[in-house]
């Protein structure tokens, strides 16, 4: 597959962009980029678990939306003219992950159009088992001045 990114960016830059956001509060860290994917990790800890000490579904959704929103941003040609905003997200929580683990989300495009991007995000545990699968639809809208 061809490179889908319109902007060259390092993992360090992605992680800096994530500072002072929900992503940083959940300790989401970008770890890998390929021609058509971006990957990030998130610890399953006191910030991301529900009362039964397993990964909170909302934390999985936050990881998925962080990945997809960043991916869309990297696919926009001119940030002075357009920005990416989440339109719809769904998630199927398939397997619980216990506190103390780390999950890894990988985001890949389903469709990258001029005004709508659709992403699939797979979240896996340390064994590689699928914990959550999510689909994010992003609208590309004019940048507000």
ABEGO torsion letter per residue (X at the ends): XBBABABBBBAAAAAAAABGBAAAAAGBBBABBBAABBBBBBBBBAAABBAAGBBBAAAAAAAAAAAAAAAAAAABABAAABBBBBABBBBBBABBBBBGBBBBBBBBBABBBAABBBBBBBBBBAAGBBABBBBBBBBBBBBBX
